[in-house]
């Protein structure tokens, strides 16, 4: 069951009484408060639920008519939006705190000059997260280290239970098969294996030179539509094999 389905189910059980948001958060303690609030706002936009005073939520078909309102509402004054020029009602307290726009869209337009697309929002968030992690690296690492050791035994037990589950093992096996068919993974695996074998056979000092030598020979055998490769098949390309043997002998000495 998703969070939004759980919200609808709880409100359906409340019928005409509805439910205050604070009580709704307590009933749905399996989800965080922010997630529940986000789903309630989404249902309000879709018209599935309505909200009245004091922060009580109903399903639309179970809501009383008219909805209860605040018997002592705050005093409002007409304010002109600095972005679009429309007149809207705002509380005096909000005006004193510096409210200048009629809504979020006008505030974004005034700040950025245009409404941000989803890609631009993600790019800005990514840039902000990178800067935040760089500035707070020591604290974040310390918190992660503390969390890791605090939950180490529990995580090991959970992983052992997952590995013992036949369905989980079969699911991961199928995932591995599909992942290994990715051309990007095959290219990475080929380069990794070549580097591993070179370091194992010639050592870390000679491995980079050997890898560069292999890349050069492959490039030579693809020149002129494969003429170098055909020369190699006819016995005229033995210089490559001879060079490889000489390189191997020199690296062993």
Order of alpha helices (4+ residues) and beta strands (2+ residues): alpha-beta-alpha-alpha-beta-beta-beta-beta-alpha-alpha-alpha-alpha-alpha-alpha-alpha-alpha-alpha
